[in-house]
Amino acid sequence: MLTNTESRKRINKQAIATLIAAGLKDGIALTQEQLKNTTDVTFWHTGNMNAINLPTYVTYSIAGTRAAVRGDDKTLLRDNTLAVDVFSKASFESRTNASLLGQIEEAFILAGFEVQFEAEQFERDTALFHMPMTAFKIL
């Protein structure tokens, strides 16, 4: 049986590994001093305020898990949904950010996810461009 808790653990590990494979740095692994000096695109689980001063960063969260395949009254596989959000001071039409989106998409596809981008947004309160992405995978 695959519980929601176990599925969330597995998909979280895969999200971290996939973002690292895309060339991003895990923000949790960096000290405050390293964060101040980093030029790498960094990622965090949603809700970490350390990223807000970086020019470009990524957040992710587990948007949901639901039973996909059941047998003998047990859940055998779960459909997992990740919300991946890319924030940047520059538009996603810029060469650098267009390349970054391609790297992230490719890494998720290679890890077996289906990927869907939403409409680019400009958030006036933070003055950041925001590209929401959803990644789906059955585990």
N, C-alpha and C positions, 0 to 999 in steps of 0.2 A: 504494500500500500504506500502511495506517495502522498504525504500530508502537505497542506499549504506551507507549514513551517519548513519542512525539508525542501520543498520546491523553491521557496524564497531564498534559502541558503545557497542552493545550487545556482540559481539564476544570478544572485548577487556576485558569487565567485566568477561566473562567466562574464558578467558585465565588466568587472574590474580587469580580468585578463584581456578582454576584447579592447577596452580603452587603452590599455598598455600596449597591446599589439598595434594599435593605430598610431602609436608614437607619443601618447600623452603621458604625463607624470601624475602619479597618485599623490594628491595634495596632503593626504593624511600622513604620508611617509616623510614629508618635508618639515623642517624646523621653521620657526618664524623668520629667522635670518635667511634661510634658503628661499623662502617664499618672496622675501623682499628683493632678492637678486635673480630670481629665475626669469629666463626668457622663454621657457618651454610652456606650451599649453598644458594646463593642469586640470585635473578633474576631482570632483568630490561627490559624495552622496548628497542629495539635496539638503539644503538648510545650513551649509557651512558658510559663514560670513567672511572667512579669510580670503575668498576669491575676489571679492567685490572691487579691489583696487588693481587687479590684473587686467591687461588689455584684452585678453581672450581667455575664457575658461569654459569648462563643461560641467554640468551637474547631471546626475542620473537618479532615478528612483524606480522602485518596483511598483508599477501602476496596478497590477493585479495578477492573480493566478486563479484559474478555474479548471474544474475537471474537464478533460478532453476525451479520455478513454476510460471506461469503467468495465470491470469484469469480476464476477463472483462477489458482487456488492462492495468492491474496493476500487479506489481510484488508481489506475495504472499509469496514466500520463496526464500532465497538466499543461494547459496553454498559459504561457507566461508573457506578460506585457511589461516592457521597460519604457519609461519616459526618459529621453535623453535630450537635454537642452544645451545648446551652444550659445554663449553670450560673448559679444565682442564690441569694442569701440568702433570697429570698422564694418562696413557693409559686407554682406556675404557675396556680393558681386566682385569684391576685390580678389585679385589673383591668389593671395595667401589664404584667405578664408574659403574660397571656392575649392582650393586644394585640400584644406583641412576637412571640409565636409566630405570630399571624395575619399580621403583616408579613413575617416570614421565609418562611412557607409561600407567601404570595401572590407574593413576589419569585421564588421558585424555580419556581412554576407558570408565571408569565409568561415565565421564561427557558426554558421547555420541559421542565422536569423533572417526573417523577412523584415524589410526596412521601409518606412514611410516617412517622408518629410512633410511638414505642414507649411503654412504660409509664413514667410519671414515677417517679423514684427520689429518696430522701433519702440522701445519703452521710454517714454519721455521722462518719467521720474528718475530713471537711472542713466539716461542718455546712452543706452546700450542697444545694439541690434540683437535680436533673439531669434534663433532658428530652432523650433521644436521638431523633434524626431521621435518616432515610436518604433520600437523593435519588438518583434513577436517571435517566440520560439516554444515548441512543444518539447517538454522533458518528461 
